Amino acid sequence: MACLVLFVIKSQLFKLQSLQTLILSAWTKEYQLQLPCNVLDLPWLRHVHFDKGSSSYLPNLVQENLQSLSWFKVTGRDSRTTNFTKVSNLKELGIYIEGEVLPNALDNLAQLHQLEKLKVKTGRVERFNLQKSFPSNLKQLSLSNTYLSWEDMDIIGNLPSLDLLKLKDFAFCGPEWTPRDEGFLQLRFLLIERSDLEHWNANANHFPALEHLILKYCWDLEELPNDFEEVCTLRLIELDNCCSSLVTSTVEIQKWQRESGNEALVVRDVTKIELLTNESLGKKV
């Protein structure tokens, strides 16, 4: 497999007609890499990774070989920039959204029937609108800085194959989340990192397959739903920089499950572990 990891001069790039893996990065964060609009037209490309904000052009011709693309920049109000039919065999996609975009800018994502992993991150955006439909084969979804309403979560909960969901940097905002019944049927891994969520009104029926729950910097969430005692699939709950009452409620859930015969659930307070480690290092010094 031909592979390129370097800073490249534009005039030399298109001599690499057999290139399969392309990774382009600026040498400093202050410098935004400017790429030619037809950079994705190299015929044998399979895996492409750019800095966020570097490229906003899909290929002019159909690219059947392209399997992974990140980060692809969506900006402006021209729907042609998100015509994903030219890359219909993508399995992994990372999207960076900046500026004013059409409300339906990502509707064409539903045409990516092979897509299994999707990451969406926003930069300077007044409002991000969640599309009404996703690829039916999607298994992993990560959202960052999107500031969506918890009501939009019902759309994600309907994804039939979703088994991993990461919500970072206020992906969803608002004090209350009440999941809808018969959602998240396959979800095994859930991460919520940096959130203003206060009340999580959920029960075992909402997450029937959940195994790993990771909560980071959720300072306003004081307790887990009591009905999580009945989520018998849970194997790990990890807390990092969360309030003490949330830790207490999590330990109570673990205790109840053990009394019911489920010894598999592990509760890990990473914040406490880190503090103890730092104290021990200090004593040694």
Buried (B, 14 or more C-beta within 10 A) or exposed (E): EEEEEEEBEEEEBEEBEEBBBBBBEBEEEEEEBEBEEEBBBBEBBBBBBBBBBBBBBBBEEEBEBBBBBBBBBBBBEEEEBBEBEBBBBBBBBBBBBBBEBBEEBBBBBBBBEEBBBBBBBBEEBEEBBBBEEBBEBBBBBBBBBBBBEBBBBEBBBBBEBBBBBBBBBBBBBBEEBEBEEEBBBBBBBBBBBBBEBBBBEBBBBBBBEBBBBBBBBBBBBBBBBEBBBBBEBBEBBBBBBBBEEBBEBBBBBBEBBEEEEBEEBEBBBBBEEEEEEEEEEEEEE
